[in-house]
């Protein structure tokens, strides 16, 4: 027994030595070292002062300016509120079912998407009411008026939806329901405001003027604390170089949205081979939960058939005649809620029927009419509606049949239009991180 223990200890010691020898000594983004690899000059220390002192260095130090090039301590990207990390990869973008609309605008194509972050839920009424509060306080009446959602999207002369017009957006009972009646332009404006607001809070926190915002881990990492200390000493707003500024919140691209919705990470095991494709954001061809205590329950909120929005009362329905709370249904394998059903969601892309044939196979995006200009479409002769103001929306809604729940399906609407079936969520790039 003693011999065995000694032998095990020797193997552990040998493995430790070997690991230490193999450990890279090269600088990295997270550990760039103390000297420049290009000039061999010292980087400024965490307090902004160069290690070596001289007359010029002392004068700069007295003036509160660093003598050397400042490299801020950085451990990882600060994770913004409500964001979930989506590890990038390759996937087959496009429809996996019969093209029942005969649109031929979502042909299959293999593309790759870089890692990014995405909101785990759709933006709720409460989130948007918060936005309106600050817009009305800090902006002109005209700007505040343009930010208001169109609550009349619920009105129908042949339906009694009048109550939703008055109460859906503002009543406390609908706080965590997805905001609707928001155009693509309004969703984009919200993303810009959110970026500025969250970064302003980070700046206050860094300068010691605000409470902890709850971003990232509860205990601050050493590098993050040092970054805050340096920014507090300078009294300025964090710069991009500080690593303590969040990248822009924005609408996801169509490729990002579809990749995140399919969540093929849940079908991959020991290697790069995937066991199956996915029609929906979950395994199988059924829209009911196949196992467990929730067996038989719907996995999304959608219209089951003509006139059937939720089924009969009891276990065999999705429990929602219209929309439902943003956390109601099970998340997919990336941890994202309602990537099928509840509400459709705006994405960044301009609509073109042949996008899959034109865009690049790395981080694809259709931002305008490049290679497929709107003048090619006969809008003046009323033979086409294609122009640069049409935006793609995806995901299916409470008012759509199951066909539209497939991530590969796509539809479009004018960017200044809104409906009771379209909401949105935000995305953000991941900086310096693939996993």
C-alpha positions as CSV (number, residue, x, y, z in Angstrom):
1,X,0.0,0.0,0.0
2,X,2.9,2.4,0.9
3,X,4.7,1.4,-2.3
4,X,1.6,2.1,-4.3
5,X,1.1,5.5,-2.7
6,X,4.8,6.5,-3.3
7,X,4.5,5.4,-6.9
8,X,1.3,7.5,-7.4
9,X,3.0,10.5,-5.8
10,X,6.0,10.2,-8.2
11,X,3.6,10.1,-11.2
12,X,1.7,13.1,-9.9
13,X,5.0,15.0,-9.4
14,X,6.3,14.1,-12.8
15,X,3.0,15.2,-14.4
16,X,3.2,18.5,-12.6
17,X,6.8,19.1,-13.8
18,X,5.8,18.2,-17.4
19,X,2.8,20.5,-17.3
20,X,4.9,23.4,-16.0
21,X,7.5,22.8,-18.7
22,X,4.8,22.7,-21.4
23,X,3.0,25.8,-20.2
24,X,3.4,28.6,-22.7
25,X,5.5,31.5,-21.8
26,X,4.3,33.6,-24.7
27,X,2.1,36.7,-23.9
28,X,-1.6,36.6,-24.6
29,X,-4.5,39.1,-24.7
30,X,-5.2,38.3,-21.1
31,X,-1.6,38.3,-20.0
32,X,0.4,40.6,-22.3
33,X,3.4,40.8,-20.0
34,X,5.2,43.8,-18.5
35,X,7.1,44.8,-21.7
36,X,6.2,45.4,-25.3
37,X,7.3,42.5,-27.5
38,X,7.8,45.1,-30.4
39,X,9.9,47.8,-28.6
40,X,10.9,46.1,-25.3
41,X,9.7,49.3,-23.5
42,X,7.9,48.9,-20.1
43,X,4.2,49.2,-20.0
44,X,2.7,51.6,-17.5
45,X,1.8,50.0,-14.2
46,X,-1.7,49.6,-12.9
47,X,-1.6,53.1,-11.3
48,X,-0.7,54.6,-14.6
49,X,2.9,55.3,-13.8
50,X,6.0,53.9,-15.5
51,X,8.3,51.8,-13.4
52,X,11.5,53.7,-14.3
53,X,11.5,57.3,-13.0
54,X,13.2,60.3,-14.6
55,X,12.6,64.0,-14.8
56,X,10.1,63.7,-17.6
57,X,8.5,60.7,-16.0
58,X,8.3,62.5,-12.6
59,X,6.7,65.5,-14.2
60,X,4.1,63.5,-16.0
61,X,3.4,61.5,-12.9
62,X,2.9,64.7,-10.9
63,X,0.5,65.9,-13.6
64,X,-1.5,62.7,-13.2
65,X,-0.5,61.4,-16.6
66,X,1.2,58.0,-17.3
67,X,4.7,58.1,-18.9
68,X,4.5,54.8,-20.6
69,X,1.8,53.1,-22.7
70,X,-0.9,52.0,-20.4
71,X,-2.1,48.4,-20.7
72,X,-5.2,47.9,-18.5
73,X,-5.5,44.7,-16.6
74,X,-8.1,42.5,-18.3
75,X,-9.5,39.1,-17.4
76,X,-12.6,38.7,-19.4
77,X,-15.5,40.5,-21.1
78,X,-18.0,41.9,-18.6
79,X,-21.3,40.1,-19.3
80,X,-24.1,42.5,-19.7
81,X,-27.5,42.0,-18.1
82,X,-29.8,39.3,-19.5
83,X,-27.1,38.0,-21.9
84,X,-26.3,34.4,-22.6
85,X,-23.0,33.3,-24.2
86,X,-23.5,31.5,-27.6
87,X,-20.5,29.5,-28.6
88,X,-20.0,30.0,-32.4
89,X,-19.6,27.3,-35.0
90,X,-20.7,25.8,-38.3
91,X,-24.3,25.0,-39.1
92,X,-26.7,24.5,-42.0
93,X,-28.7,27.6,-42.5
94,X,-32.1,27.4,-44.2
95,X,-35.3,25.5,-44.3
96,X,-35.4,21.8,-43.3
97,X,-39.0,21.2,-44.3
98,X,-41.0,21.5,-47.5
99,X,-41.2,25.1,-48.8
100,X,-45.0,25.2,-48.4
101,X,-45.1,28.9,-49.3
102,X,-43.0,28.2,-52.5
103,X,-40.9,31.3,-51.7
104,X,-37.6,29.6,-52.4
105,X,-35.9,32.2,-50.3
106,X,-34.3,30.0,-47.6
107,X,-32.2,27.5,-49.5
108,X,-29.8,25.4,-47.4
109,X,-26.3,26.6,-47.0
110,X,-23.4,25.8,-44.6
111,X,-22.1,28.9,-42.8
112,X,-20.1,29.7,-39.7
113,X,-21.0,32.2,-37.0
114,X,-18.5,33.7,-34.5
115,X,-19.3,33.4,-30.8
116,X,-21.6,36.1,-29.5
117,X,-24.1,37.0,-26.7
118,X,-27.8,37.1,-26.9
119,X,-30.7,38.0,-24.6
120,X,-32.0,34.9,-22.9
121,X,-35.6,36.3,-23.3
122,X,-37.5,38.6,-25.5
123,X,-37.6,42.2,-24.4
124,X,-40.6,42.5,-22.1
125,X,-43.2,45.3,-21.5
126,X,-41.4,46.1,-18.2
127,X,-38.1,46.5,-20.0
128,X,-39.6,48.8,-22.6
129,X,-41.5,50.8,-20.0
130,X,-38.2,51.4,-18.2
131,X,-36.8,52.7,-21.6
132,X,-39.7,55.0,-22.0
133,X,-39.2,56.4,-18.5
134,X,-35.7,57.6,-19.3
135,X,-36.4,58.7,-22.8
136,X,-39.3,60.9,-21.6
137,X,-37.1,62.3,-18.8
138,X,-34.0,63.0,-20.9
139,X,-35.2,63.6,-24.4
140,X,-37.6,65.9,-26.3
141,X,-41.3,65.2,-26.5
142,X,-40.9,64.4,-30.2
143,X,-38.3,61.7,-29.5
144,X,-40.3,60.3,-26.7
145,X,-43.4,60.1,-28.8
146,X,-41.5,58.2,-31.6
147,X,-40.4,55.6,-29.0
148,X,-44.0,54.7,-28.0
149,X,-45.2,51.3,-29.1
150,X,-48.3,51.1,-31.2
151,X,-50.9,49.6,-28.9
152,X,-53.6,49.8,-31.6
153,X,-52.0,46.7,-33.3
154,X,-54.3,44.7,-31.0
155,X,-57.4,46.4,-32.5
156,X,-59.5,44.4,-35.0
157,X,-63.0,45.5,-36.1
158,X,-64.1,41.9,-36.2
159,X,-62.6,40.9,-32.8
160,X,-63.1,42.0,-29.2
161,X,-59.4,42.8,-28.5
162,X,-60.1,46.3,-27.2
163,X,-58.9,45.5,-23.7
164,X,-55.4,44.6,-25.0
165,X,-55.2,48.0,-26.6
166,X,-55.7,49.7,-23.2
167,X,-54.0,47.2,-20.9
168,X,-51.5,44.9,-22.5
169,X,-48.6,47.2,-22.5
170,X,-49.0,49.1,-19.2
171,X,-51.0,46.9,-16.8
172,X,-48.8,45.2,-14.1
173,X,-50.3,41.8,-15.0
174,X,-48.6,41.9,-18.4
175,X,-45.2,43.2,-17.1
176,X,-43.2,40.1,-18.2
177,X,-45.0,39.6,-21.4
178,X,-43.1,40.4,-24.6
179,X,-43.5,43.9,-25.9
180,X,-45.2,44.1,-29.3
181,X,-46.3,47.0,-31.5
182,X,-42.6,47.9,-31.9
183,X,-41.1,48.5,-35.3
184,X,-37.6,47.5,-36.5
185,X,-36.6,51.2,-36.2
186,X,-37.8,51.4,-32.6
187,X,-36.1,48.1,-31.7
188,X,-32.9,49.4,-33.1
189,X,-33.3,52.7,-31.2
190,X,-33.8,50.7,-28.0
191,X,-30.6,48.8,-28.6
192,X,-28.6,52.1,-28.9
193,X,-30.2,53.5,-25.8
194,X,-29.5,50.3,-23.8
195,X,-25.8,50.4,-24.8
196,X,-25.4,53.9,-23.6
197,X,-27.4,53.4,-20.4
198,X,-25.6,50.2,-19.4
199,X,-22.1,51.7,-20.1
200,X,-23.0,54.9,-18.2
201,X,-23.8,52.7,-15.2
202,X,-20.5,51.0,-15.6
203,X,-18.7,54.3,-15.7
204,X,-20.4,55.4,-12.5
205,X,-19.5,52.1,-10.9
206,X,-15.9,52.4,-12.0
207,X,-15.7,55.9,-10.6
208,X,-17.2,54.9,-7.3
209,X,-20.3,56.9,-7.8
210,X,-22.8,54.1,-8.3
211,X,-23.9,50.9,-6.6
212,X,-22.8,47.6,-7.9
213,X,-24.8,46.8,-11.0
214,X,-24.6,43.0,-10.7
215,X,-22.7,42.6,-13.9
216,X,-20.4,39.6,-14.1
217,X,-19.6,37.7,-10.9
218,X,-20.4,38.9,-7.5
219,X,-16.8,39.1,-6.4
220,X,-14.7,41.3,-8.6
221,X,-11.7,39.8,-10.3
222,X,-8.4,41.3,-9.6
223,X,-8.0,42.7,-13.1
224,X,-11.4,44.3,-13.1
225,X,-10.8,45.9,-9.7
226,X,-7.5,47.4,-10.9
227,X,-9.2,48.7,-14.0
228,X,-11.9,50.4,-11.9
229,X,-9.2,51.8,-9.6
230,X,-7.3,53.4,-12.6
231,X,-10.5,54.8,-14.1
232,X,-11.5,56.2,-10.7
233,X,-8.1,57.9,-10.3
234,X,-8.4,59.6,-13.7
235,X,-12.1,60.5,-13.2
236,X,-12.9,59.8,-16.8
237,X,-15.4,57.6,-18.6
238,X,-14.0,54.2,-19.4
239,X,-12.4,53.9,-22.8
240,X,-12.7,50.9,-25.1
241,X,-9.1,50.0,-24.3
242,X,-10.0,49.6,-20.6
243,X,-12.0,46.5,-21.4
244,X,-14.6,47.8,-19.0
245,X,-17.0,49.0,-21.8
246,X,-19.6,46.7,-23.2
247,X,-19.8,46.4,-27.0
248,X,-23.0,47.6,-28.6
249,X,-26.3,46.0,-27.9
250,X,-27.9,45.4,-31.3
251,X,-30.4,43.3,-33.2
252,X,-29.0,39.9,-34.0
253,X,-28.2,39.0,-37.6
254,X,-30.5,36.5,-39.3
255,X,-27.6,33.9,-39.2
256,X,-26.9,34.5,-35.5
257,X,-30.6,34.3,-34.6
258,X,-31.1,31.1,-36.6
259,X,-27.9,29.5,-35.2
260,X,-28.9,30.4,-31.6
261,X,-32.5,29.1,-32.2
262,X,-31.4,25.7,-33.5
263,X,-28.9,25.2,-30.7
264,X,-27.3,22.3,-32.4
265,X,-24.8,22.0,-29.6
266,X,-27.4,19.8,-28.0
267,X,-27.0,17.2,-30.7
268,X,-23.2,16.9,-30.6
269,X,-21.3,14.5,-28.5
270,X,-17.7,13.2,-28.6
271,X,-16.7,14.8,-31.9
272,X,-17.9,17.1,-34.7
273,X,-20.5,14.7,-35.9
274,X,-24.0,15.7,-35.0
275,X,-26.6,13.0,-34.4
276,X,-29.4,14.8,-36.1
277,X,-30.7,18.0,-37.6
278,X,-33.4,20.0,-35.9
279,X,-36.7,21.2,-37.3
280,X,-37.5,23.2,-34.2
281,X,-35.3,24.5,-31.3
282,X,-35.6,21.0,-29.7
283,X,-35.1,17.4,-30.9
284,X,-37.8,15.5,-32.8
285,X,-40.6,16.5,-35.1
286,X,-43.2,16.9,-32.3
287,X,-44.2,20.2,-30.7
288,X,-45.1,18.4,-27.4
289,X,-42.7,17.4,-24.6
290,X,-42.0,13.7,-25.1
291,X,-40.9,12.8,-21.6
292,X,-40.8,13.6,-17.9
293,X,-43.5,15.0,-15.7
294,X,-44.4,17.5,-18.3
295,X,-44.9,14.9,-21.0
296,X,-47.6,15.9,-23.5
297,X,-47.3,19.6,-22.8
298,X,-46.7,22.1,-25.6
299,X,-43.1,23.3,-26.0
300,X,-44.0,26.6,-27.5
301,X,-46.9,29.1,-27.8
302,X,-48.5,29.0,-31.2
303,X,-51.7,28.6,-33.1
304,X,-52.5,24.9,-33.3
305,X,-55.1,25.1,-36.1
306,X,-57.7,27.4,-37.5
307,X,-59.5,28.9,-34.5
308,X,-57.5,26.9,-32.1
309,X,-55.0,29.1,-30.2
310,X,-54.5,27.1,-27.1
311,X,-56.5,23.9,-27.2
312,X,-59.1,22.9,-24.6
313,X,-58.7,23.7,-20.9
314,X,-56.4,21.3,-19.1
315,X,-53.0,19.7,-19.8
316,X,-53.2,19.4,-23.5
317,X,-52.8,23.0,-24.4
318,X,-50.0,25.7,-24.3
319,X,-51.9,27.8,-21.8
320,X,-51.8,31.0,-23.8
321,X,-54.5,32.4,-26.1
322,X,-52.3,35.4,-27.0
323,X,-48.7,35.9,-25.8
324,X,-47.2,34.4,-22.6
325,X,-44.5,35.5,-20.1
326,X,-41.0,35.5,-21.5
327,X,-39.8,32.7,-19.1
328,X,-42.9,30.5,-19.6
329,X,-41.7,27.7,-21.9
330,X,-38.5,25.5,-21.6
331,X,-35.3,27.1,-22.9
332,X,-33.3,25.5,-25.7
333,X,-29.8,24.0,-25.3
334,X,-28.2,27.5,-25.3
335,X,-30.5,28.6,-22.5
336,X,-32.6,30.9,-24.7
337,X,-36.4,31.1,-24.0
338,X,-39.1,31.3,-26.7
339,X,-36.9,31.0,-29.8
340,X,-40.0,29.4,-31.3
341,X,-43.5,30.9,-30.8
342,X,-44.8,33.6,-28.4
343,X,-43.7,36.4,-30.7
344,X,-41.8,36.6,-33.9
345,X,-38.5,38.6,-33.5
346,X,-36.9,41.3,-35.7
347,X,-33.4,40.6,-37.0
348,X,-30.9,43.0,-38.5
349,X,-31.0,41.9,-42.1
350,X,-32.6,43.6,-45.0
351,X,-34.8,41.1,-46.9
352,X,-33.8,39.7,-50.2
353,X,-35.2,36.5,-51.7
354,X,-31.7,35.3,-52.7
355,X,-29.8,36.2,-49.6
356,X,-28.5,32.6,-49.1
357,X,-27.0,32.7,-52.6
358,X,-25.2,36.1,-52.1
359,X,-24.0,36.5,-48.6
360,X,-20.6,35.3,-47.3
361,X,-20.3,32.0,-45.5
362,X,-18.6,33.6,-42.5
363,X,-20.9,35.7,-40.3
364,X,-23.3,36.3,-43.1
365,X,-25.4,39.5,-43.2
366,X,-27.6,41.2,-45.7
367,X,-27.3,44.9,-44.7
368,X,-28.5,46.6,-47.9
369,X,-29.1,45.9,-51.6
370,X,-25.5,45.2,-52.5
371,X,-25.3,42.7,-55.4
372,X,-29.1,42.7,-55.5
373,X,-30.3,46.3,-55.8
374,X,-33.9,47.3,-55.3
375,X,-34.0,48.9,-58.8
376,X,-34.1,45.3,-60.1
377,X,-37.5,44.8,-58.6
378,X,-40.5,46.5,-60.1
379,X,-42.0,48.3,-57.1
380,X,-43.3,51.2,-59.2
381,X,-45.3,48.8,-61.4
382,X,-46.6,47.1,-58.3
383,X,-45.1,43.8,-59.4
384,X,-42.9,43.6,-56.4
385,X,-42.6,44.9,-52.8
386,X,-38.8,44.3,-52.5
387,X,-36.8,47.4,-51.3
388,X,-34.2,48.3,-48.8
389,X,-36.8,49.1,-46.1
390,X,-37.9,45.5,-45.7
391,X,-36.5,43.7,-42.7
392,X,-36.6,40.0,-41.8
393,X,-38.4,38.6,-38.8
394,X,-38.3,35.0,-37.6
395,X,-39.5,32.5,-35.0
396,X,-43.3,32.2,-35.3
397,X,-45.8,33.7,-32.9
398,X,-48.9,33.0,-30.9
399,X,-50.8,33.7,-34.1
400,X,-48.8,31.4,-36.3
401,X,-49.1,27.7,-37.1
402,X,-46.3,25.3,-36.3
403,X,-44.6,25.6,-39.7
404,X,-43.3,29.1,-38.8
405,X,-41.7,27.8,-35.5
406,X,-38.9,26.3,-37.6
407,X,-35.8,28.6,-37.3
408,X,-35.1,28.3,-41.0
409,X,-38.4,30.0,-42.1
410,X,-38.3,33.7,-42.8
411,X,-40.7,36.5,-43.5
412,X,-40.4,40.3,-43.9
413,X,-42.1,43.5,-43.0
414,X,-41.4,47.2,-43.6
415,X,-39.0,48.5,-41.0
416,X,-41.3,51.2,-39.8
417,X,-44.3,48.9,-39.4
418,X,-45.4,46.9,-36.3
419,X,-47.8,44.1,-35.4
420,X,-49.1,42.3,-32.3
421,X,-47.0,39.3,-33.4
422,X,-43.5,40.8,-33.6
423,X,-41.2,41.6,-30.7
424,X,-37.4,41.5,-30.4
425,X,-34.3,40.6,-28.4
426,X,-30.8,42.0,-28.5
427,X,-27.4,40.5,-29.2
428,X,-23.7,41.5,-28.7
429,X,-20.4,40.4,-30.0
430,X,-18.1,38.3,-27.9
431,X,-14.6,39.9,-27.7
432,X,-11.5,37.7,-27.5
433,X,-13.4,34.5,-26.6
434,X,-14.4,31.5,-28.6
435,X,-15.6,29.3,-25.8
